[in-house]
């Protein structure tokens, strides 16, 4: 990159290249990508094209026009450059002719002016004395606004002016920041507000400008957001009540994303206590409870659930926070494993009648952030409403991309999509989304909650695909092990996922310790969801492997009872499958038959494939080989669809133990052929040659030949075996003509 940029700014001219590299050496710049933005200025300096050089070459009038054009940059409007340079139309025409003659300016396809080479523009810009250049920028900003230009264009000139305590400049920069945010340019907005703070603003406006700067920096500079919002909130009477609520919400949000969930909840509590009764206080109370809900070591989960119920009773259906509180209650019920019917009722009440997100809960809206729509989607994920969750998360990725939010928001969107694809059994796609979410998390900071979420589900996905060693290596690389994230709850439950990794490695004693510890902690908090935290069923499997059969069966039975209380097909079916693992013979077969029957009603393809293979294996051990083969073949087909290679291999081993084929022997059914193909095939079986088939069906011979080729390809046989493959018998008197 560095070498390419050197070539670009010098056009490969040896003298200019040598001069530029001399400047690079004298400045002590390393030849790396980070220093390439400085090369253009250094090249202009190296060529020695200062104001004296240009004045001697162009004359003073043309030089002033060229310098004004250099301030504009590209796509230069002649009248605008003339106004900045203080020239009449006739004078500017003369300047342009002179600059064309010296090959400084040329016409662009749009009819406007451009510099012949960017280096010329840089040289002319740097040729101005610093004080004069600063004054020209201030003048340019005024000229652009007076000529009907946008604040976006004017703001880049205002950024180059010296602070003078001008309230008008502060106002213009604040308005420009709003426009930058509207087009998805938070960096540019933050630069405007940062410059406005240097002006500085009037003391009465300082807190508001700090608040606006903190909001603008939320996506790109979280540390700046924290510092500026804290400063804004510390200024007595600096923000109005609504702004204080919004600033507190934003501050809590960025702290929560950084993993400081207790602090996020606490600042909401403190601000809610000082906020008068009304929508603002309700919003802060709801936000406080939300951040408590995400805490790993929440000390009063049942009490927080009770406070959330009380808060929901205080709001009417018309209250701005009503939908958000319903969404929070739905997620709370999900974590506690309460009957799914009430949970889904609350989710539907949080949405519009058509099932869409209400405006205030949009992914990119400021009111509630992306946490609330994410909570709705996660509730869908763990209540078997996977198609609805997938639509929500697809919208999230699209909205974040369009808004230019390429950091934690987009990373979390990819994680959520990976999670729902994993639950549906699309393991290859899930792995892709999760790896992208992990990549985005690494760009932000190490050990943030997003990274833990992505690593956990990615490891679970690799386990499902039969890559246990790779899953363990991933966990080791990212330190996905006790004590886990210090404050944030991981999705799904991190200790349960880690216990599954230990189980896959055969570390039964370690898995038992992990599952017992997490089970006790979650029970104390009332979190009994067996899908989000499947510790109980896997604890039973680990206990059975160490010979503690009675405790294993009791634990598995308790897990099934919890799953039945929750009520989703995936929860009950998976718990039954794992319960069967601690039984033998007829009892295991009956449990697996119920598991398969239940999982058939759910959208979780991988879990169903696993249950089919388990049932086939149990039937084989019971000597029911014909039934076993059917379930194993079904399990293989579904596992292949899920790209669960490890499960496919296990099913084939079960078949080989019985002396059966590793794949189902394929027979072609009528449904496998289209009607036009079937019409051609029936005549071909009778021995009718292609030319006669074409005549009888009124088709071109080439089309008949293509259809016959498709029939033979699908049947996997030539003409001699076609009748048998299709289940047809050619008549004794075939039409052999």
N, C-alpha and C positions, 0 to 999 in steps of 0.2 A: 504493500500500500504506500509506504514512504517513497519508494523508488518511482512508482507510477505517478505520484503527485509531483515529484521533482521534475519528471519529464513533462507533465502537463503544464506547469507554470513557466517552464523555460523553453517549451516547444523543441526540446532536444538540442538547442544551440550550445555547442561546447563551451564558448566563452561565458554565456549566462549561467550554465550549469556549474562551471568552476567557481564563478563569483558567488552563486547561491550557497554552494557547499562550504565556501570559506566563511560566509556569515553563520551558517549552521554550526561550524566548528567553534567560531569565536563566541557564539551564544551558549555553547555547551549543551546543545540539544541532542537528545538521543535519536537515532534513526528508527523511530517506531511510529506506529499508527497514531498514537495520542498527540504527537507533535506536528502532524501534517497540516492542521489548520493554520499554523504560524508561517508556513512556507511562502504563501503568496505575499505577505507583508515583507518578509525577509528578501524575497526576490526583487521587489520594488526598491528596497533600500540598497541592495547589492548593485543594481543597475545605475544608482546615483541620479535617478530622475527626480530631483527636488523641484521646488517652485521656480528657482532661477532657471533651471534647464527648460521647464515647460514654458515659462514666460518668454524666453528667448526664441523658442521654436514656434509658439502659437500666437503670441501677442496677448496683451492683458485681457482684452474683451473676450476672445475665444477661450482663454484660460478660465475666466470666471464662469462661463457657460459650461465648460467641461467639468469644472469642479462641482457645479450644481448638479450636473448629470451624474457625477460619481456618487453624490449623496443619495440620489434616487436608486441607482444600482443598475437595474435592467428594465426592459420594456419602458423606455423613457418617453414621456409625453413632452413634446417640445415646448408647449405653452407653459407647462408646469416648471420645467427647468428654467425657462426665461424669467418667470416670476420670481423664482428663488434667486436667480442671478441679478435681478433688477434690470432686465433688458426689455426694450420694446420689441414688438413682433419683427420689425425690420432689422433691428440689431441682432436678434436671435437667428434670423435667416442668414445673416452674414457670418455669424459665429459658426453655424452648422456647416455652411459651405467651406469655411476654413478648416474645420475639424474633419470634414470628409476628405479634403485635399491632403491632409497630413495623415490620413488613415487612422484617425482616432475613433471616429464614429461611423456607423453604417446604418442602413435601414433594415429593420426586422420585417418578417413576413406580414406582421400586423399593421405595418405602415409607421410604426413608432421607431425610435432610435435605440441602438445598442452599441456597446463598445466593441471594437474589432477584436480585442483580446481582454479577458478579465484582468490580466496583469496591468494593463493600461489604466483601467478604472481604479485599481488599488493604488497605483503610483500617484494618480491625480488626487485621490482622496488623502493620501498621506502627505502630499506636497503642501497642504494647507497647514498653517501654523495652528497649534492646538487650540488657542483661544479663539481664533477666527473660525476654526472648524466647529467648535462648540456653539458659537453664535449662529453659524449657518444652519446647524441642526435645529436650533430653536426657531429660527426664521422659517425653515422648511416646514416644520410642524404647523405653524400658523398659516402658511400659504396653502398647504394641503387641505386643512380644514376649511379655509375661506373659499377654496375653489370647489368645494363639495366632495372632497375626498373623505375616506373613512377614517375613524379614529384608529383602526388597526394599522393603517399606513402611517398616520401621524405619530403613533405611540413609539415607534422605533427611533424616531428622531428625538422625542422627548426624553427617552432613556439616556441619550448622549449629552444632555444639558446638565449644567451645574445646579445643585440644590440652592434655592434662594428663598425658601419659605413662602412660595406662591401657592395660595389656596386654589387658584384656577388650574394650575398644573396638576395638583393633587386630584382635583375633580376630573380632569381630562384623562388622567392615567387610570382612575377607578372605572370610568366608563369604558375605556379601552379594554380593561381586564374583563369586564362583563362580556364584551364582544368576543374576546379570545376564548373565554370559557364556552360561549355559545357554539363555537365552531370546533370544539374539542381540542383546544390548544392550552392546557393548564400551565405548561412551562412559561409560555409567553405571558399569560395572565399574571403568574407569580412575579415575573420580572417587572411588570408594570407596577404592581403593588409594593414590591420591595423598593423600587425607586420612589414611589409616593411616600413611603415611610422615611426616606432620606431627605425629603423636601424641607422640613417635615410637615405633616398635616397639623391643623389647629388641634390644640389639646382636647377640645370637645369631640373631634373626629378621630383621634388616634386609636381609640379602642375599636372603633368600627373598621378602620383600615387594617388593623392587626387581625381582626376577625375575618375579614375578606381574604387577607393574605394566607391565613391558616387554612381556610377552605380551599383556596386555589392550590396549595401545596400538598393537599391530602394524598393525591395519587402519586406524586413524584418525589416528595421530600417529607416523609412522615415526621421526622425529627423536628423540622421547621414548623410543621403543623402543631405539634405538641407545645413547643416553646411559645409560639405566637398566640395560640388560643389561651394558654395559661396567662400570658401577659394581658390579653384583652379582658379576661374574666377578673383579673386582679384590680383593674382600674375601676374605682368606685363610680357608679352611675355612668360608666362609659358606654354600656350597651343597654338597649331597651329590653324589657322582659322577654319578648319573643327571640331576640338575638341571643340573649343569655342562654335560653333553652337550646337553641340551635347550636351555639358554640359548645355547650356542655355535651350535647349529643355527638358532635363531630370529634371532640377530644376523647370521649369514651370509645368511639369507634376506632380511632387510630391506636389507642392504647390496647384495645381488645385484639386488634389484628397483630399487634406486637407480642401478644401473649400475656399482657398485664391485666388479666380479667378482674382480679379483685379491685385493683385501683380504678378500673373503668366503672365497675358497679358502685364503688364508694363515692366517686365524684358525682354520679347521678343521684345518689341518695342525699348527699349534702346539698346539692342545688335544688332538689325537689323539696327539701325541708324549708328552703327560703323562698320558694316560688308560690305565689298566691294560688288558691284553688282555681282550677280551670283546665283547659286542654294541655297547657304547657306542663303542669304538674303531672297529669296523667301520663303524658308522653315520657317524662323522665322516670316515673315509677315503673312503667312498663319496660323501659330500657334497662333500668337497674335490675329488674327481675330476669331479663333476658341474659345479661352478662353473668348473673349468678348461675343461671341454668347451664351455661357453657363451662363453668368451672369444674375441673377434675375432682377437686376435694371439697365440694360443696358440703358444708357442715349442717345445713338445715334444709335439706331438699324437700321434706314433707311440709315444713313450715312455709317455705317459699311457694309451694304448690297451693297451699291454703291462702296465702296473701294474693296470689294471682287470681284465684277464684273470687276473692272479695273484691279485687279491683275490677273484675269483669262485671260484677253486680252494680258497680258505681257508674257505669257508662251505659248510655242508651245506644240503640242501633244507629242513631244519627251522629253520635260522637265521632270525631275524626280518628280517634284511636281504637274504635270498636273492632274493626277488622283485624288490626295488628294484634290486639289482645286475644281474639279468637284463635289466630294462628299460633300464638305462644301457648295457649292452653292445649291446642291440638298436639303440639310437639311434646308438651309436658306429659300428656296422657300416653303418648307413644312411648316415651322413655320409661314410664311406669308400667307399661304393659297392660293398660286398662282396655276393656272391650273396644274393638276397633270401630264399631258402629257410631258411637258418640264422637270419636275422634274425627271420622270422616264428615260427620254432620258439621262440626266446628270448622273444618277446612272449607267446606262448601259455603258456609256463612261468611267466611273471610274473603271469598271471591265474588266476582260479579255473576249474575244469573247465567251467563254463557260460559262460565268456567274460566274466564280470563282474569288476570291480575287487575285490581282496581288501580287507578292512576297513582294514588298515594303510596302504593306498594310496588311500583315499577322498579325494575332492576337498577336503573340509573337515577332514581329520584332521591332528593336530599332528605325527605321527611323521615324515612325509616332506614335508609341505606339498603344494601343488598342482603343483609342478614334476614330480614323478614320474608322476602320471597324465597330465599334459600331454605328457611325453616318450613315453608309450605311444601317445597319440593322434597325435602328430606322426609317429611311426614308421609308424602306419597310413596317414597322409596321403601319405607319400612311398613307400609300398609298394603303392599301389593298393587298399588296404582302406578305401575312403572311407566306405562305409555304417557300418562299425564305428567309424571315427573320428567320424562325425557323431553317432552315438548317445552316445559318450563326452562329446563337447562339449556336446550338448544336456543331458545329466545335469549337467555342470559349471555351466551357466547356471542351471539349476533349483536345484541345491544352494546356489550362492552367493546366489541371490535369497532362498531360504527362510532362510538363515543371516543375512541382513541385511548381507552383504558387498558393498557397492555401489562399492567403489573399484577398485584395480588388479586384484583377482581377477576381478570381474565384467567389467571391461574386457578382460582377457586371454581370458576365456571367449568374449566376442563376437568378438574377433580370431580365435580358433581356429575358431569356427563360420564366420566369413567366409572364412577360408583354405580350409576343406574345401568350402564351397559354390562358391568360385572354381574349385577343382580339378575339381569335378563339372560345371562349366559353367553353374551357376545364377547368372549374373552380376548380375542385378538384386538378388537376395537377398543375394549376397555383398557388394555395395556397401552395402546397408543395415546389415548386421552390422558391417562394417569402419568405417563412419562412426560408429556407436554406440561401438565400441571406441576410436576416435580421440577422440570427445567425452569419454569417461570418462577417458582418459589426460590430457587437457588440464586436467581438474579437479584432478589430483594434482600434477604438476610438469612443466615443459618438458623435452624431450630425454631422457625416460626410455626404456628399451628398448621398452616397450609402444608408445609413440608411433612409434618408428622402424618397428616391425613393421607396425603398422596402415597407416602412410603408404605403405610399400613395396608391400604387397599391394593396397592401394586403387589406387595408381598403375597397377599391373599389370592390375587389373580394368578401369580406365578405358581402357587401351590395347586390351584385348580387346574392349571395346564400341565401339571406333573413335573414342574421344575423346582423341586424343593430346595436343592442346594443353591440355586440362583436366588431363591427367595430369602434364604438364610444369609447369603452374602450381601444382599441388598440391605437387610436389617442391620447387619454388622457395620456396613459402610456408613449408614446414617445414624448409628447408635440407637436403633429402635429396640430398646430393652429397658428394664427397670433402671431408674425410677420413672422413665418416660418423660413426657413434657411436664415441667414443674407446676403448671397451673391450668392448662387448657384440656378440655375433654376432647379426645380424638374420635373421629368418625370412621368406621365403627370403633367400639371400645378397644383401646390399645392393649391392655393386659390380656384380653381374650384372644386377640390376634397373635400376640407373642406366645401364648400358651399353645395355640394351634401350630406355630412354627416348631416349638419344642416337641410337640406330639409327632409331627412329621419326621423329626430327626430321631425318634425313638427315646427321647429323654422323658420317660414317663414320670419319674420322681420330680423333676423340675417342673413339668407341666402341672402336676397335682398341686405343688406349692403355689404356682402362679394362679391357677383357677380357684383354689381355696381362698387365697388372699383377696382376689378381685370380687369373688362372690360375697364375701363378708362385707366388703366396702359398699358394694352396690345395694345389697339388701338393707344396710343401714340407711341408705339414701332413698329407698323405695323404688329403685330402678330395676324392673323385673322383665324388661323386654328381651326375649330370647333370640331375636334376630340381630338387634344392635349389639348385644353382649351375650353370645352363645356359650358362656363359660360352663353352665351346668351340664349340658349334654356332653361336652368334650371332657369335662371332669369325670363323668361316668365312664367314658371310653378309656381314659387313662387309668382309672381305678381298676377296671376289669383287666387291663393288660398286666397289672401288678398282682392279680389274684384276689383283689378285694371285691368279690363278686356281689355279695349282698348289699354293700354300700353303693356299689356301682348301679345296681338295679333300682335301689331306692332313689338315688340321685337322678337317674334317667326318668323315672316316673314323675318326680317333682318337676323336671324340665318340661315334660309333656303337659302336665297340669298348668304350668305357667303359659305355655304356648296356647293351650285351649282357651284359657282365660282371655288372652289377647285376641285370638280368633281368626287370624289370617291363615289361608291355606298353606303358604310357604312356611310359616312358623310351625304349624302343627305337623305338616308332612316331614320337615327336616328333623324335628324333635323325635318323631316316630322312627325315622330311619336310624338315628343315632341310638335310640332305645333298643332297637333290634340288634345292634352291635354287641349288647351285653347279654343277649339271650341266644339260645341254640335251638335247632330243630324246628318243630311246628310253631312254637311261640315266635321265633324270629321271622318265619315265613309269614305268619298272620300279621305281625306288626309291619312288615315291609309291604305286604299287599295293601294294607290301609294307607301306608305312606305314599305308595304309587298312586292309589286312587285319589288321595287328597292333593298331592302335588300336581296331578293332571289338571286340577282346577285353578292352578296358580300360573303366573307368567315366568317362573324361575326355571329356565330350561336346564341349566347345569345341575341343579339339585334333583330334578326329575331324572336326568340321565344317571346320576349317582345312585338313586334309589332303584332304578331299573337294573343296573348292574349288580347291586347288592342283592336284589330279589332273585335274579338269575343265579347268582353264586349260591344263595341259600337253598334254592330248589335243586341245584346240582348236588349239593351235599346231602339233600334229602332223597336223592335218587330219582327225582322227577325230571329226567333229562330233556324230554321234548318241550315241556313248559320252560325249563331253564334256558334252552336255546333261544326260544322266542323272545324272552325278556332280555337276554344278553345281546341279541341282534338289534333289538330296539334301542338298548342302551348305547351300543356302538354308534348307531346312526345319529342319535341325538348328541352324543359326546363329540363326534366328528363335526357336527354342525356348530358346536360350541368351541371347537379347537382344543378340547380337553384331552391332549395326547396321552397323558398318564392314565386317564380313565379308559381310553380306548385300548391301550396295551394290557391293562388289567383284565378287561372283559375278554380279550382274545386269549389270554392265558387260561381263563376259566373255561373257554370253549375247547382249548387244546387238551385240558385235563379230561374232558368228556369225549375226546376223539372226534370233535366236530370241526367243521370248516371255520377258519378265522373270520370269514365274511359270509353274509347270507347269499345263497345261490339266487341270482336274479332271474326272474321270469317277467316277460313283458306283458303288460295288460293293455286292454284296449284304450284305457285312459292315457297311456303314455304316448299315444299317437294322436295327431290332429285328425279331424274328420276327413280332410282331403287325403292325408297319408293313409288312413284306414281304407278308404275307397280303392286306392291304388294297390294296397297290400292284399286285399281280398281277391282281386283279379289276378295278381301275381301268383298267389298260392294256387289258383286254379290252372296255372300254366299259361296264362295269356301273355304273349310277348309285349314288350313296351310299345311297339307301333300300334298294335290292336287296342291296348289300353288307352292310348292317346285318342284313337278314333272313337271308342265307345264313350269316353268321358268328355270328348270335345276339347281336348287340351293340346298344347304344343308338345311335341316329343321331348324337347329339352326340359320342359317343366316336369313331365312324368319321370324322366330320368333323375332329376334332382330329388323328387319325392321318394323314389325307390331307394336312392342312396341314403336318404334320411331314415327310411324304414329299416334298412339293413344295419345302419350304424346303431340305431336304438335297440334293435333286436340282438345285435352282437353275433350275427350269423349270415351266411350267404343264402342263395335261393333254396338249397336242399334242406336247410334247417328252419326255414322261415315259418312253415305251417306249424311245426311243433312249438316254436318260440311264441307264436301268437295264439296257441291253443285252438287252431283250426285244423280241420281234416280235409285234404283235397278230395273232391269227388272222384269216383273210379273212372268216370269218363271225362277226364280233364280236357279243356279246350286247347289242345296242342295243335295249333294250325300254323 
